[in-house]
Amino acid sequence: MANKLKPLLKAAATGLADQFGPHKSRSTNPKLWVLMYHRILPKEDERFNLEEPGMIVTPDTFAMHMNDIKRHFDVISLSDWVNLKQQELPLPKKACAVTFDDGWADNYEYALPVLKATNTPATLFAVAEKIGTNFQFWPNSVLALLLNGFTTELNRHPLFAKVSSQPPVEGPIDREYAAAYIHQLKSFSDDAIFSALHDIRSADLLAGQLPNALMTWEQLNAMHASGLVVIGSHTCNHMRLSVDLNAQQMQYEIENSKRILDERLGAPADLFCFPNGDYNEAALHLVTKTYKAAVTTQRGINDANKCDPHELTRIGIHEEVSNSPRLFGARLSGWL
């Protein structure tokens, strides 16, 4: 009986959040919703199945989102909202800003046309030294290894062997299982994981199986030149800004990424995004000194009178939790 009730209760909670959430209510204090996107890919694209489920929204779903937010919010560029707040000028009571993390090539291919069609401003946080290269994020490499049957090669390495939930010996591995495996790997440092992938010669094992992840500099410049997309920094190499980095590395990742983007785009990169949402006090201090504002991966709606502009919260969006107006509305509520 309990198992039968769970879907009904979930559906009821979703409906209530959609209908009565703060996105549909009047706001006394100015508030800011920041939406966090990663990849925009149609299901028929070969890259769709090479990504974790919680990272993707289809172009059709994304277009629905961009139309829906205009019904509930004053849609604003994050940089414009930050500038208004810094100058102590009036802020919209219910503002919404769209953001993209990393600089995926599909953002140029599939997101930019939707932004243009709906005249929606957005911010894209680029990994400065990886734009225009064949760099692969380690979760994508691990996912591809798991899905292509290289579990034996992975588990021969002591780092991967430490992952508590080992892949099953028999039967195919699906993307959900692979995502759980990747989540456990995040307890190790980026350097340790990249080193382990190098040791098992992952690039040779996956030769030709992973298309380039990030956009070219020409594509990033085109995003910027559209007049709709502001480019911010996501560090130089997407290193998590925690105790695993020494002071010199942290300074390089935070400050040099801004310098690169400023020079390549001819415009100041004044906004920052913490990779994987990880940071410590030293990282926050450097970011505060270098950028006007920064976004985290912490979930929440920002109260303009209380929020720290360098620790702005966001609402993560992906296909499974937002592929209908009702689900998207429930997500915007911040309750589910």
KEKE-3310 file (N, C-alpha, C; in steps of 0.2 Angstrom, whole numbers, plus 5000, padded with zeros to 4 digits):
npx = (5004:5010:5019:5011:5005:5015:5019:5007:5007:5018:5014:5004:5011:5019:5010:5004:5016:5018:5007:5006:5018:5032:5036:5024:5018:5015:5029:5037:5049:5063:5067:5078:5079:5090:5093:5101:5109:5117:5119:5112:5103:5096:5087:5091:5104:5120:5128:5120:5117:5130:5131:5128:5112:5107:5111:5106:5095:5082:5081:5068:5062:5069:5066:5052:5054:5060:5050:5040:5046:5045:5032:5031:5041:5052:5063:5080:5097:5110:5121:5116:5107:5116:5123:5113:5110:5122:5123:5113:5100:5083:5076:5069:5054:5052:5064:5073:5087:5096:5108:5123:5134:5151:5153:5149:5149:5136:5128:5130:5126:5112:5106:5108:5101:5088:5088:5090:5078:5068:5072:5080:5091:5106:5119:5135:5146:5163:5176:5191:5204:5201:5193:5191:5199:5202:5199:5192:5180:5182:5171:5164:5173:5174:5161:5159:5168:5163:5150:5155:5160:5172:5175:5183:5196:5195:5193:5205:5214:5219:5213:5200:5196:5193:5180:5165:5153:5154:5153:5141:5145:5139:5128:5121:5127:5118:5115:5110:5116:5129:5130:5129:5140:5150:5147:5152:5165:5168:5173:5187:5201:5202:5214:5219:5210:5211:5224:5223:5215:5224:5234:5227:5226:5215:5212:5216:5209:5196:5197:5191:5178:5172:5166:5172:5170:5169:5165:5172:5184:5179:5165:5162:5165:5155:5143:5145:5145:5132:5124:5116:5121:5132:5148:5156:5168:5173:5184:5201:5204:5193:5195:5191:5188:5195:5202:5212:5219:5233:5239:5244:5240:5226:5225:5229:5219:5208:5211:5218:5210:5200:5208:5212:5199:5195:5204:5202:5189:5187:5180:5175:5176:5166:5159:5158:5159:5158:5167:5159:5153:5161:5171:5182:5186:5197:5196:5184:5187:5197:5189:5179:5187:5191:5180:5164:5152:5147:5141:5134:5132:5123:5106:5092:5082:5086:5086:5086:5089:5096:5105:5122:5131:5142:5140:5128:5114:5107:5095:5095:5092:5086:5081:5073:5066:5059:5052:5039:5027:5021:5030:5041:5036:5035:5048:5053:5047:5056:5053:5053)
npy = (4994:5006:5008:5011:5022:5032:5037:5044:5054:5061:5066:5074:5083:5089:5096:5105:5113:5118:5126:5135:5139:5151:5157:5160:5169:5185:5195:5203:5207:5211:5197:5185:5172:5161:5151:5136:5128:5115:5106:5106:5096:5087:5071:5062:5065:5059:5063:5063:5051:5050:5057:5061:5059:5070:5081:5086:5095:5095:5103:5107:5106:5116:5128:5129:5132:5144:5152:5151:5156:5170:5172:5172:5180:5195:5193:5194:5199:5192:5199:5212:5213:5212:5223:5233:5230:5233:5247:5251:5253:5252:5235:5222:5214:5201:5193:5184:5175:5167:5154:5145:5132:5129:5129:5121:5114:5111:5121:5132:5127:5123:5130:5144:5147:5146:5156:5167:5167:5169:5180:5181:5185:5178:5170:5163:5152:5150:5138:5143:5139:5128:5130:5128:5116:5098:5094:5083:5082:5073:5065:5062:5054:5043:5039:5035:5025:5015:5013:5007:4995:4994:4991:4982:4986:4999:4995:4989:4998:5006:5017:5018:5005:5008:5013:5011:5006:4995:4992:4980:4963:4956:4959:4974:4991:5005:5023:5029:5021:5022:5036:5036:5030:5039:5049:5045:5045:5058:5060:5060:5069:5081:5080:5067:5059:5062:5058:5044:5040:5043:5034:5022:5023:5029:5038:5031:5019:5025:5030:5040:5039:5049:5064:5081:5091:5105:5121:5131:5145:5154:5151:5154:5167:5171:5168:5178:5190:5190:5198:5194:5185:5185:5182:5173:5168:5151:5146:5141:5128:5120:5116:5110:5121:5119:5112:5104:5111:5121:5138:5145:5138:5140:5154:5155:5148:5156:5170:5170:5165:5175:5185:5179:5177:5191:5196:5188:5190:5203:5210:5213:5200:5198:5190:5175:5157:5144:5129:5113:5118:5118:5126:5135:5146:5153:5153:5159:5172:5176:5176:5186:5197:5198:5197:5204:5197:5180:5163:5149:5131:5128:5126:5137:5152:5168:5181:5198:5207:5200:5191:5186:5193:5186:5173:5167:5158:5144:5136:5120:5114:5100:5088:5077:5083:5093:5093:5096:5109:5109:5101:5109:5121:5117:5115:5127:5133:5130:5121:5107)
npz = (5000:5004:4994:4983:4987:4987:4973:4971:4982:4978:4966:4970:4979:4969:4961:4971:4974:4961:4959:4970:4974:4978:4966:4960:4968:4975:4979:4993:4997:4986:4975:4969:4957:4951:4937:4934:4921:4911:4900:4883:4874:4860:4861:4851:4848:4847:4858:4869:4876:4882:4893:4910:4917:4925:4919:4908:4897:4885:4869:4866:4878:4885:4877:4881:4894:4893:4888:4898:4910:4908:4910:4924:4930:4930:4918:4918:4914:4924:4927:4925:4935:4946:4945:4947:4960:4967:4964:4972:4967:4962:4962:4953:4959:4958:4950:4937:4932:4919:4918:4912:4914:4911:4897:4886:4869:4864:4869:4861:4849:4852:4863:4861:4849:4854:4864:4856:4849:4859:4864:4876:4890:4896:4906:4903:4910:4908:4906:4906:4900:4894:4883:4866:4865:4865:4877:4890:4902:4918:4923:4911:4904:4913:4913:4900:4899:4908:4902:4890:4893:4900:4913:4920:4917:4923:4937:4940:4944:4959:4964:4958:4962:4975:4976:4983:4978:4968:4950:4943:4940:4930:4916:4908:4911:4916:4913:4925:4935:4932:4935:4949:4952:4948:4956:4969:4966:4967:4980:4979:4974:4960:4953:4957:4951:4937:4936:4938:4927:4917:4920:4917:4904:4898:4887:4876:4876:4874:4861:4849:4853:4860:4857:4855:4869:4873:4867:4853:4853:4843:4843:4856:4856:4847:4855:4864:4856:4852:4860:4870:4878:4892:4897:4910:4922:4925:4932:4927:4924:4928:4941:4957:4971:4984:4999:4992:4983:4983:4988:4978:4966:4968:4967:4954:4946:4949:4946:4934:4925:4923:4917:4905:4899:4898:4889:4878:4874:4874:4884:4901:4912:4924:4933:4942:4944:4955:4953:4953:4964:4975:4987:4998:5013:5009:4995:4993:4997:4988:4976:4979:4980:4966:4958:4953:4957:4962:4958:4966:4969:4978:4983:4981:4983:4980:4992:4990:5000:5009:5004:5000:4987:4982:4985:4978:4977:4967:4956:4951:4935:4926:4913:4918:4929:4925:4913:4909:4910:4923:4931:4929:4935:4948:4951:4951:4962:4972:4982:4980)
capx = (5000:5014:5022:5006:5004:5021:5018:5001:5009:5023:5011:5000:5016:5021:5004:5004:5022:5017:5001:5006:5025:5034:5036:5017:5015:5018:5035:5037:5056:5065:5070:5081:5079:5095:5093:5107:5109:5123:5119:5106:5104:5091:5088:5094:5111:5125:5131:5114:5119:5136:5131:5124:5105:5105:5115:5104:5088:5082:5080:5061:5060:5072:5061:5046:5056:5062:5044:5037:5049:5043:5025:5031:5046:5056:5069:5086:5104:5113:5126:5112:5104:5121:5125:5108:5111:5128:5122:5107:5095:5077:5077:5063:5052:5053:5069:5075:5092:5098:5115:5125:5140:5156:5155:5148:5148:5129:5125:5131:5122:5105:5103:5109:5095:5082:5089:5088:5070:5064:5075:5081:5098:5109:5126:5138:5153:5167:5182:5195:5210:5199:5189:5194:5203:5199:5198:5186:5179:5183:5165:5162:5177:5172:5154:5160:5172:5158:5145:5158:5162:5179:5175:5189:5201:5194:5194:5212:5217:5217:5208:5193:5194:5190:5173:5161:5148:5157:5148:5139:5149:5135:5122:5123:5127:5115:5117:5109:5121:5136:5130:5130:5147:5153:5146:5156:5172:5170:5177:5194:5203:5202:5221:5220:5206:5214:5230:5221:5213:5230:5237:5224:5226:5208:5212:5217:5203:5190:5199:5186:5171:5170:5167:5174:5165:5168:5165:5178:5184:5174:5158:5161:5164:5148:5138:5146:5143:5124:5121:5111:5125:5137:5153:5159:5173:5172:5191:5205:5204:5188:5197:5187:5192:5195:5209:5216:5223:5237:5237:5246:5235:5220:5225:5230:5213:5203:5213:5221:5204:5197:5213:5211:5192:5195:5208:5200:5183:5187:5175:5177:5172:5165:5155:5162:5155:5162:5166:5156:5150:5166:5175:5183:5186:5202:5193:5179:5191:5200:5184:5176:5192:5192:5174:5158:5148:5148:5136:5136:5127:5118:5099:5089:5080:5090:5083:5091:5091:5100:5110:5129:5132:5147:5137:5122:5111:5103:5090:5097:5087:5087:5076:5068:5063:5057:5050:5032:5026:5019:5036:5045:5034:5036:5055:5054:5045:5061:5051:5055)
capy = (5000:5012:5009:5013:5029:5036:5041:5049:5059:5065:5070:5080:5088:5093:5100:5111:5117:5122:5131:5139:5141:5158:5159:5162:5173:5191:5196:5209:5209:5209:5191:5183:5165:5159:5144:5133:5123:5113:5104:5107:5091:5082:5064:5058:5067:5054:5065:5063:5045:5050:5062:5060:5061:5076:5087:5088:5097:5095:5110:5108:5108:5123:5133:5129:5135:5151:5155:5150:5161:5177:5173:5173:5184:5199:5190:5199:5197:5192:5205:5218:5212:5213:5231:5237:5229:5237:5254:5252:5255:5247:5229:5219:5210:5194:5192:5177:5175:5160:5153:5139:5130:5125:5131:5115:5116:5111:5128:5136:5124:5122:5135:5150:5149:5147:5162:5172:5166:5171:5186:5179:5186:5173:5170:5157:5152:5146:5135:5147:5136:5122:5132:5127:5111:5092:5092:5079:5081:5066:5061:5060:5049:5038:5037:5032:5018:5011:5011:5004:4989:4994:4991:4978:4991:5004:4992:4987:5004:5006:5022:5016:5000:5010:5015:5006:5002:4992:4990:4973:4959:4954:4964:4981:4996:5010:5029:5030:5017:5026:5042:5035:5028:5045:5053:5042:5047:5065:5061:5060:5076:5080:5078:5060:5055:5063:5054:5037:5039:5043:5027:5016:5025:5030:5041:5025:5015:5028:5034:5041:5038:5055:5070:5087:5093:5112:5125:5134:5152:5157:5150:5158:5174:5172:5169:5185:5195:5190:5204:5191:5181:5187:5177:5173:5163:5145:5144:5139:5121:5117:5113:5111:5126:5116:5111:5100:5116:5126:5145:5147:5135:5143:5160:5155:5146:5161:5176:5170:5164:5181:5188:5175:5179:5198:5197:5184:5192:5211:5213:5211:5194:5201:5185:5169:5151:5139:5122:5108:5121:5117:5132:5136:5153:5156:5154:5165:5178:5178:5177:5192:5202:5198:5197:5207:5192:5173:5159:5142:5126:5128:5127:5142:5158:5174:5187:5203:5211:5196:5187:5188:5193:5181:5166:5167:5151:5143:5131:5116:5111:5095:5085:5073:5086:5099:5092:5098:5115:5107:5099:5115:5126:5114:5116:5135:5134:5129:5117:5100)
capz = (5000:5005:4988:4979:4989:4985:4967:4972:4986:4975:4961:4974:4981:4963:4960:4976:4973:4955:4960:4976:4976:4978:4959:4958:4973:4976:4984:4997:4996:4979:4975:4962:4955:4946:4935:4932:4916:4909:4892:4879:4868:4859:4863:4846:4847:4850:4865:4874:4880:4884:4898:4916:4916:4928:4916:4901:4895:4878:4866:4866:4885:4886:4874:4885:4900:4892:4888:4905:4915:4906:4913:4931:4932:4926:4916:4918:4914:4930:4927:4926:4942:4951:4944:4950:4968:4969:4964:4976:4963:4963:4959:4951:4965:4956:4945:4935:4928:4916:4918:4910:4917:4908:4890:4881:4862:4862:4871:4855:4844:4853:4867:4858:4844:4858:4867:4851:4847:4864:4867:4883:4892:4900:4908:4902:4914:4903:4908:4901:4897:4890:4877:4860:4865:4865:4884:4892:4910:4920:4923:4905:4903:4917:4911:4893:4901:4911:4897:4884:4895:4902:4921:4922:4917:4929:4944:4941:4947:4966:4966:4956:4966:4982:4975:4987:4975:4961:4944:4943:4935:4924:4914:4905:4915:4913:4915:4932:4939:4931:4938:4956:4953:4947:4962:4974:4964:4969:4986:4978:4971:4953:4951:4958:4946:4931:4936:4938:4921:4913:4921:4913:4897:4896:4880:4871:4877:4871:4855:4844:4856:4864:4853:4858:4874:4874:4861:4851:4854:4839:4845:4863:4854:4844:4860:4867:4851:4851:4864:4875:4883:4896:4898:4916:4923:4929:4933:4921:4922:4932:4947:4963:4975:4991:5002:4988:4980:4987:4987:4971:4962:4968:4964:4946:4944:4950:4943:4927:4921:4922:4913:4898:4896:4897:4883:4872:4872:4874:4889:4907:4915:4931:4936:4943:4946:4958:4950:4957:4970:4980:4989:5005:5014:5005:4988:4993:4998:4981:4972:4981:4978:4959:4954:4956:4960:4960:4960:4969:4967:4983:4980:4984:4980:4984:4995:4988:5006:5014:5001:4998:4980:4980:4986:4976:4976:4961:4956:4945:4930:4921:4909:4922:4934:4922:4906:4908:4914:4930:4934:4929:4940:4955:4952:4952:4969:4977:4987:4978)
cpx = (5004:5017:5018:5005:5009:5020:5012:5003:5014:5019:5007:5005:5018:5016:5004:5010:5021:5012:5002:5013:5026:5034:5029:5014:5019:5024:5035:5044:5058:5069:5073:5082:5085:5095:5099:5106:5116:5123:5112:5106:5098:5092:5092:5101:5115:5127:5126:5116:5126:5137:5127:5117:5104:5109:5112:5097:5088:5080:5072:5059:5063:5068:5055:5048:5057:5055:5040:5039:5046:5035:5025:5036:5048:5062:5075:5092:5107:5118:5122:5109:5110:5123:5119:5108:5117:5127:5116:5101:5089:5078:5070:5061:5053:5058:5071:5081:5094:5105:5117:5132:5145:5158:5154:5146:5140:5126:5125:5126:5114:5102:5103:5103:5089:5082:5087:5081:5066:5067:5077:5089:5100:5116:5129:5145:5157:5174:5187:5200:5207:5195:5193:5199:5199:5198:5191:5185:5179:5176:5162:5166:5175:5165:5155:5164:5167:5153:5148:5161:5169:5179:5181:5195:5201:5196:5201:5216:5215:5212:5201:5191:5191:5183:5169:5156:5150:5152:5147:5143:5145:5129:5125:5123:5123:5117:5116:5114:5127:5136:5131:5137:5152:5153:5150:5163:5173:5173:5184:5195:5203:5209:5222:5216:5209:5220:5228:5219:5219:5233:5234:5223:5219:5208:5212:5211:5197:5192:5193:5179:5168:5171:5169:5168:5163:5168:5172:5178:5179:5167:5157:5160:5157:5143:5139:5143:5135:5121:5117:5115:5131:5142:5156:5164:5171:5179:5195:5204:5198:5190:5193:5191:5192:5202:5214:5221:5227:5236:5239:5242:5228:5220:5226:5223:5208:5205:5215:5215:5201:5202:5212:5204:5192:5198:5205:5193:5182:5182:5177:5173:5172:5161:5159:5157:5160:5162:5164:5153:5155:5170:5176:5184:5191:5200:5188:5182:5193:5194:5180:5181:5192:5186:5168:5153:5150:5142:5139:5132:5122:5111:5096:5087:5083:5086:5088:5093:5095:5106:5117:5130:5138:5146:5130:5120:5107:5098:5092:5091:5090:5081:5070:5064:5059:5054:5043:5031:5024:5026:5041:5043:5035:5044:5057:5052:5051:5059:5053:5061)
cpy = (5006:5014:5012:5021:5034:5040:5046:5055:5064:5069:5076:5085:5093:5098:5106:5115:5121:5128:5136:5141:5149:5161:5162:5167:5180:5191:5203:5212:5207:5202:5189:5175:5165:5152:5142:5127:5121:5111:5104:5102:5088:5075:5060:5060:5062:5056:5064:5057:5045:5055:5059:5062:5068:5082:5089:5091:5097:5102:5112:5110:5115:5128:5134:5133:5143:5155:5156:5156:5168:5178:5174:5178:5190:5196:5195:5196:5197:5198:5212:5219:5214:5221:5235:5236:5233:5244:5256:5255:5250:5241:5226:5214:5203:5193:5185:5178:5168:5160:5146:5138:5127:5128:5125:5118:5116:5117:5132:5134:5124:5127:5142:5152:5150:5154:5168:5173:5169:5178:5186:5180:5180:5174:5164:5157:5147:5144:5138:5144:5130:5123:5131:5121:5104:5089:5088:5080:5074:5062:5059:5054:5043:5035:5033:5025:5013:5008:5007:4997:4988:4994:4987:4982:4996:5001:4989:4992:5005:5011:5020:5010:5002:5012:5010:5002:5000:4991:4982:4969:4957:4959:4971:4986:5002:5017:5031:5027:5021:5032:5042:5033:5034:5049:5051:5044:5054:5066:5061:5067:5075:5078:5070:5056:5056:5058:5046:5036:5039:5036:5021:5017:5025:5033:5036:5021:5018:5032:5034:5041:5044:5061:5076:5089:5100:5115:5128:5141:5156:5157:5154:5165:5176:5172:5176:5190:5195:5196:5201:5187:5184:5182:5178:5168:5157:5142:5143:5132:5117:5113:5115:5115:5124:5115:5107:5105:5120:5133:5147:5144:5139:5150:5160:5153:5152:5168:5176:5168:5170:5185:5185:5178:5186:5199:5194:5187:5200:5214:5210:5205:5195:5196:5179:5163:5146:5132:5117:5111:5121:5124:5132:5144:5157:5158:5159:5171:5181:5180:5184:5198:5203:5199:5201:5203:5185:5169:5152:5137:5124:5130:5132:5148:5164:5180:5193:5207:5207:5192:5190:5188:5188:5174:5165:5160:5151:5137:5126:5113:5106:5092:5082:5077:5092:5099:5093:5105:5114:5106:5105:5120:5123:5115:5123:5137:5134:5124:5109:5100)
cpz = (5000:4998:4983:4980:4987:4979:4968:4976:4982:4970:4965:4976:4975:4961:4964:4975:4967:4956:4965:4978:4975:4971:4956:4963:4973:4981:4987:4996:4989:4980:4968:4962:4950:4944:4932:4927:4914:4901:4890:4873:4867:4860:4857:4845:4851:4857:4871:4879:4883:4890:4904:4915:4919:4925:4910:4901:4888:4875:4867:4873:4887:4883:4878:4892:4899:4891:4894:4910:4914:4909:4921:4934:4927:4924:4915:4918:4922:4932:4928:4933:4947:4951:4948:4958:4970:4969:4968:4973:4963:4959:4958:4958:4964:4949:4944:4931:4926:4916:4915:4912:4912:4901:4885:4874:4861:4865:4866:4850:4846:4858:4864:4853:4849:4862:4863:4850:4852:4867:4874:4885:4896:4901:4906:4906:4910:4907:4904:4897:4893:4884:4871:4860:4865:4872:4886:4900:4912:4921:4917:4903:4907:4915:4904:4895:4904:4906:4891:4887:4898:4910:4923:4922:4922:4935:4945:4945:4954:4968:4964:4960:4973:4982:4978:4983:4968:4956:4945:4938:4929:4922:4912:4911:4912:4916:4922:4936:4938:4935:4946:4957:4953:4953:4968:4972:4967:4976:4985:4974:4963:4950:4952:4953:4939:4930:4935:4931:4916:4914:4918:4906:4894:4889:4875:4871:4873:4865:4850:4846:4859:4859:4858:4863:4873:4867:4859:4853:4850:4841:4852:4861:4851:4849:4863:4863:4850:4855:4870:4880:4886:4898:4905:4917:4927:4930:4926:4919:4926:4938:4953:4968:4982:4993:4998:4984:4984:4985:4980:4966:4962:4965:4956:4943:4944:4946:4936:4923:4919:4916:4906:4895:4894:4890:4877:4869:4872:4878:4895:4909:4922:4935:4937:4945:4949:4955:4955:4964:4976:4981:4996:5007:5010:4998:4988:4994:4991:4976:4973:4979:4970:4955:4957:4960:4958:4962:4962:4966:4972:4981:4984:4980:4984:4986:4994:4995:5011:5010:5000:4991:4977:4982:4984:4975:4969:4961:4950:4941:4926:4918:4914:4927:4931:4915:4904:4912:4921:4934:4935:4935:4947:4956:4954:4959:4974:4982:4986:4974)
residu = (MET:ALA:ASN:LYS:LEU:LYS:PRO:LEU:LEU:LYS:ALA:ALA:ALA:THR:GLY:LEU:ALA:ASP:GLN:PHE:GLY:PRO:HIS:LYS:SER:ARG:SER:THR:ASN:PRO:LYS:LEU:TRP:VAL:LEU:MET:TYR:HIS:ARG:ILE:LEU:PRO:LYS:GLU:ASP:GLU:ARG:PHE:ASN:LEU:GLU:GLU:PRO:GLY:MET:ILE:VAL:THR:PRO:ASP:THR:PHE:ALA:MET:HIS:MET:ASN:ASP:ILE:LYS:ARG:HIS:PHE:ASP:VAL:ILE:SER:LEU:SER:ASP:TRP:VAL:ASN:LEU:LYS:GLN:GLN:GLU:LEU:PRO:LEU:PRO:LYS:LYS:ALA:CYS:ALA:VAL:THR:PHE:ASP:ASP:GLY:TRP:ALA:ASP:ASN:TYR:GLU:TYR:ALA:LEU:PRO:VAL:LEU:LYS:ALA:THR:ASN:THR:PRO:ALA:THR:LEU:PHE:ALA:VAL:ALA:GLU:LYS:ILE:GLY:THR:ASN:PHE:GLN:PHE:TRP:PRO:ASN:SER:VAL:LEU:ALA:LEU:LEU:LEU:ASN:GLY:PHE:THR:THR:GLU:LEU:ASN:ARG:HIS:PRO:LEU:PHE:ALA:LYS:VAL:SER:SER:GLN:PRO:PRO:VAL:GLU:GLY:PRO:ILE:ASP:ARG:GLU:TYR:ALA:ALA:ALA:TYR:ILE:HIS:GLN:LEU:LYS:SER:PHE:SER:ASP:ASP:ALA:ILE:PHE:SER:ALA:LEU:HIS:ASP:ILE:ARG:SER:ALA:ASP:LEU:LEU:ALA:GLY:GLN:LEU:PRO:ASN:ALA:LEU:MET:THR:TRP:GLU:GLN:LEU:ASN:ALA:MET:HIS:ALA:SER:GLY:LEU:VAL:VAL:ILE:GLY:SER:HIS:THR:CYS:ASN:HIS:MET:ARG:LEU:SER:VAL:ASP:LEU:ASN:ALA:GLN:GLN:MET:GLN:TYR:GLU:ILE:GLU:ASN:SER:LYS:ARG:ILE:LEU:ASP:GLU:ARG:LEU:GLY:ALA:PRO:ALA:ASP:LEU:PHE:CYS:PHE:PRO:ASN:GLY:ASP:TYR:ASN:GLU:ALA:ALA:LEU:HIS:LEU:VAL:THR:LYS:THR:TYR:LYS:ALA:ALA:VAL:THR:THR:GLN:ARG:GLY:ILE:ASN:ASP:ALA:ASN:LYS:CYS:ASP:PRO:HIS:GLU:LEU:THR:ARG:ILE:GLY:ILE:HIS:GLU:GLU:VAL:SER:ASN:SER:PRO:ARG:LEU:PHE:GLY:ALA:ARG:LEU:SER:GLY:TRP:LEU)
# end
